Amino acid sequence: MLLHKDITDEVIKAFYKVYNELGFGFLEKVYQNALFLELIAMGLYCEKQKQINVHYNGQIIGEYFADLIVNGCVIVELKAAEALAEEHEAQLKLS
């Protein structure tokens, strides 16, 4: 079972709408702005560049800025690349 499947389904729909309209070749910021607008238009609560504290052993050791957070529970990390690399996946490993 996927956590927050209803929200992730809406994010995926919004992604495809943006991608079908803009195509490929833009910087991440362009896709972020378009996806933000699309998610808002769909009635979802969305925040851009939301700061999240990173904890280690009960201490705050830094911060992470999520590209988008949808409905306060789904992080969307945008990548404008030909393929995903390990470092892209590492950005999402939050404990």
ABEGO torsion letter per residue (X at the ends): XBBGAAAAAAAAAAAAAAAAAAEBGBBAAAAAAAAAAAAAAAGBBBBBGBBBBBBBGGBBAEBBBBABBBGGABBBBBBBBABBBAAAAAAABBX
